[in-house]
Each structure stands twice: as structure tokens, then as C-alpha cells.
Amino acid sequence: MKLNYKRTFLVGFAFFLICTFWQAYDTIIPKILTDKFGLDQTASGFVMAIDNILALFMLPLFGTLSDKCKSKLGRRTPFILVGTIVACVAFVCMSFADNAQLNKIKDVAPDAPNAQVVLYEADLEIKNPEGNKIKICEKFSQEEFAKIAMKDSEGEVTADYTNYVVPARQAFAEKTTKENPSNLIVFMSLLLITLLSMATFRSPAVALMPDVTIKPLRSKANAIINLMGAVGGIIVLILGIVFGTGKSENAVMSYTTFFAVIAGIMIVSLIIFKLTVNEPKLVEKMQADSKALGLETEYSEDEEEKAKSGDKKLSKKELASLFLILASVVFWFMGYNAVTSKYSVYASTVLNLDYNTTLTIASAAAIVAYIPVGFISSRFGRKKTIMAGIIILGTSFLMAAFMRSGSSMILMNILFAMAGIGWATINVNSYPMVVELSKGSDVGKYTGFYYTASMAAQTVTPIVSGFFMDIKMTSLFVYATIFVFLAFFTMMFVKHGDTVISKGKK
């Protein structure tokens, strides 16, 4: 049994374009909401949670709908084609609504000649670094405020600019939005269309891999798929550097070109996918290979009909394993996503470190680990490999809980590299364990189960971990460690969904 890497790579273009979109969305949309429309962090956070909330019911729904699709293009391809095209168009159109709002606040853009004067004369109320509400006019005279330089002689952003000018600019954007919310309404409408479109094909796109891959090779195949997704995210980060989307002087900029490039990458990926992936043909070959290797479960005629229609019920033991796997998914996402969503704040307040470096190291370590992990799980089984990954991830979080400002930067980088490897070890094997339990033609439905569990955790954990951080900032890694090791406990009792390892076969 050998994985067809070329075929898996081409199938992976569907996941590649998904990850490309989400990397751009997650990094730029929060900036637009706060910098252009003046939303506070709570309101912005709620908007950013909409996609997870939609995913809770849309991913299982469209996974199931794709299971029942009888298109000549296959079960998954029609959803991928239509969803990608609509999402790309709506995504680019979002930048037009953003530009309309930009025109209203262009006088306070960092490069505007009298930006500080306009902000001062707007009589704005902001929160100072201590969290107290003040008015600009109570802190500075007009002349003092107008002289605040964005950068000092060494090119560093000044504290006064960060603490007063930036909040004032956001307050000005908020005031402008409240006076005329039409642009925000249009932007939010397009955002909703974009999110709905992306949700229609995520489960079908992910379900395509097990559709065309025999069961024992799905961990290896999932490693390739995840690797492609990670590459898509890194490409967007590089483009962000090229376009300067993270620079202070570009806080109020037009994103139309950037969005168009992202949409272009998605469309090119879709074209490659469509020209090289013949879903019906690949599914037929997978079924033939499975039968030739004796991997198909034999049913009676009645059971086979139920399996084909997706109605074949799991046994009690299989159902128990499914619930335990999904509980594990919830637990490790509760731990891992708490760190990824809160680490930037934690790093600056507790560690006094640049969060970009450690997160980049974690991502790079995960990318390097994906393919070797696929081979390891094929040799030792998915469950054992996942439990090893949980130990690695949990240990790195536990040790990080003791790190403080002045601690070794090298040690923190090592811990995040461990976290990246641990997460890759878990991530490569968890989804194949869920779909291993699928019967007949219901892979899409089980894909929806997996994403419902993960999205539920990602919706809840930033709020819960934030609550504990408000009580004690250093609780982040303790919180993450507890949930990661809870996943170890639930995985111990999983009895189904592992790799079928045939002795003498490689």
C-alpha cells in the first residue's frame, strides 16, 4: 500500500485555498473593524466569532448534503466550485465597502497632513494606558497633540502615538460610523455572504481526501493536506509583508489590491483543482483498491443499502469511541486555541517578547513534522501517535507556564517548537480517526461532526481563557495544560478509529 502523493497534492488544492482565505481573513478583518469602523475589541471579537458560530451547524449540514449529491462532477466538487467563486467575489467586494469608509476617515490617516489637528478638534474621548476615560483636550493642548510624531529618531513608534493618537483615530472612526452606519451595514452583509459561501464547501473539501484515499493511508494523506494548508497561510503572511499590512503607517490603508491577490490565488488554485482532479474517477479507483486489499466490510444486502444511503448505524462501542474522540477534539482545541488567540497579549505583558518569532517557530516546526508524523502513525497507529502528541504539547505548555520576563528566549523558542510538533502529531491523526468510523457514503457528515467539535471549542475558549486571564494573567498556559491533558484522559478509552495495520504490508 503506497500513497499516491501527486494525487493527494492535487486534491489538497481545495484545502490550500481555504487556508489561504482564512489566514487573510483572520489577520485583516479585525484591523478593518477597529481601524476603519471603530469597533471595540468586544464587538470586533463577536464579529470574528461569527464564522465559528455558523460552522457549528453549517459544516455538518453541507457535509451531509454533499454526501447525498449525485452530480456528474462528483459529490464534493460542485460545492467547492460554487462556494469558492462566490466567496472570492464577495471578499473583494468587502474591500469596496472598506474603501467607502476609508474616504470618510481619510483626514485622520497617518499620512494625512493635519491628522492630529483633526482628531484634536473632534473633541474625542478615549481610554488612557491605565484604562481611564479621558478627553484628548484634557491631556494635550492642540499644539502638543499636533507635534506627536509617529516614530522617533530611531524609527520606533512613539508611546504617545500608540497610547493616544491610535485610540483617538479609532474613536473618530467610531463616531463617523455611528453618524452614518451604511458602510458598516454593507460591509457586514458582504462579510456574511463570504462566510456563508466558505462554510458551504469546507466539509466537502476536507471530505474529498478520505473519499479518494484508502483507510490505512489517510493519516499520511491528511499530513499532505495539512502541509498544503500551512503553506497557504505562510504565503499570505509573506504577501502581508510585501504589502505592508502590518506597518503602523498603513493602519488606515486600502486593501483592495491585497484582497484581489488573495482571491486570485484562490481562483488559480480552484482552476488547478478542477483541471487535475476527476472526483468520480478517483473515488471509483479508491473503492476498487479497497476491495482488492480486503478493506471493505462485508454487509448483507439490506445492510449494504443502508451503508450506501448513509444510514448504517454504529455499534454501541463504535458510538462511544466517536463521542470520546470528539470530546478529545474539544479538549485539545480548548487548550491550543486559547494559546494561539491570547499569546500576543500574554507575550507582551508577561514575557516581554515579540510573539511573532515564537509563533513562526511553532508553525515551521509543525510543517516539518507533518509528513514524518504520517509515517509514524502508519507504523504505530493513530491513537498511540495522538497520545504521544498530547504529551509533547501538554509538556511544552506546562513548562511555558513557569516562563516570565527575563526567562531564556531560546528555551521559549524550544517550547514552541515542541508545541508545533505536538500539535502536528495530533492534527494529522484526529480527523482520519473520525472518518474511519463512517459507514457507506456518509464521510461528509462525519467531517461535519469533527468540525462542529473543533469550532465549538474555538468559539468558547477565547472567552473562557480571557475570563481567567482577567483574574490572573499568568493563568493562560495553566488553563491550556489542563485541557490538553483532559484530552489524554478521554483518548485512553477510545477503542475504534485506529489505523488497520496489516502485518507484512507496507
HELIX and SHEET records of a PDB file:
HELIX    1   1 TYR A    5  VAL A   11  1                                   7    
HELIX    2   2 PHE A   13  LYS A   31  1                                  19    
HELIX    3   3 ILE A   32  LYS A   36  3                                   5    
HELIX    4   4 GLN A   41  LYS A   68  1                                  28    
HELIX    5   5 THR A   77  ILE A  105  1                                  29    
HELIX    6   6 LYS A  106  VAL A  108  5                                   3    
HELIX    7   7 ALA A  115  GLU A  121  1                                   7    
HELIX    8   8 ILE A  136  LYS A  139  1                                   4    
HELIX    9   9 GLN A  142  ALA A  146  1                                   5    
HELIX   10  10 ALA A  159  ASP A  160  1                                   2    
HELIX   11  11 TYR A  161  VAL A  165  3                                   5    
HELIX   12  12 VAL A  166  GLU A  179  1                                  14    
HELIX   13  13 SER A  182  ASP A  211  1                                  30    
HELIX   14  14 LYS A  215  LEU A  217  5                                   3    
HELIX   15  15 ARG A  218  PHE A  243  1                                  26    
HELIX   16  16 SER A  248  ASN A  250  5                                   3    
HELIX   17  17 THR A  256  THR A  276  1                                  21    
HELIX   18  18 GLU A  279  ALA A  292  1                                  14    
HELIX   19  19 GLU A  301  LYS A  308  1                                   8    
HELIX   20  20 LYS A  316  TYR A  346  1                                  31    
HELIX   21  21 ALA A  347  LEU A  351  3                                   5    
HELIX   22  22 TYR A  355  PHE A  380  1                                  26    
HELIX   23  23 ARG A  382  ALA A  400  1                                  19    
HELIX   24  24 MET A  409  GLU A  436  1                                  28    
HELIX   25  25 VAL A  443  ILE A  471  1                                  29    
HELIX   26  26 MET A  473  SER A  475  5                                   3    
HELIX   27  27 LEU A  476  MET A  492  1                                  17    
SHEET    1   A 2 GLU A 125  LYS A 127  0                                        
SHEET    2   A 2 LYS A 133  LYS A 135 -1                                        
END                                                                             
